[in-house]
Amino acid sequence: MKYHRILLKLSGESLMGADGYGINYQNVRHYVNEIQSVVAHGVQVGVVIGGGNIFRGVQGSDKGFDRRQGDQMGMLATVINAMAVQAVLEEMGMKAKVLSALAIEGVCEKCSWRRAVELLESGYVVLMGGGTGNPFFTTDSGAALRAVEIGADLLLKGTRVDGVYTADPEKDHSATKYTTLTFDEAYSKNLKIMDMTAFTLCKENKMPIYVYNANKPGNLLKVLEGESIGTLLQ
């Protein structure tokens, strides 16, 4: 394997499938199968999942919710998603633990990098919910923070397209894909890969980002074996 420890970032929407909301078991099962395929090769896997399938703080503030409280509601949504993935991982016979930036006694442990690394080295898939624990930060920023904290070799951003393009390939069929990019190139081209806080955190800590299509079975293993199927940003 090219990478020993990874942080996988998935959107909350990736869990809802065709349902349009909530958590779809078959979608969760797909991502669990992907994780299981690389754990079987000895890769340590941390996971951060968004909460947009349940609640988005920014959208909530547009509808009258206080942004700070809305973001806290979104953080709780990410914990629910982490628990759903944990349940299916354990159903598949794997060891999994949810850590949360928010203290939720009786549900999951408080997140700390020492505990996360301890669990990873003991063979657990570690699901880190609750974002950064603070309002006004996205789960992309949470993923970047956790990737740096656990000393991941790679931060993978799973999407529904196979990398970073010159424009949105779902809207512009003439868009072309980048195989590799530097952080400076991505910034100068104004490419929307992650929010600026997450992007800067990765750049300053030399954390490479790999954007790939997470919906296609077998793609996670291909990335970790070194196959070029997405876009590497470093």
Helices and strands as residue ranges (DSSP letters): E 5-10, G 12-15, G 17-19, H 25-39, E 44-49, H 57-62, H 67-91, E 96-100, E 109-110, H 113-121, E 125-129, H 139-149, E 154-159, E 164-165, E 177-178, E 180-181, H 183-188, H 196-204, E 209-213, H 219-224, E 231-233
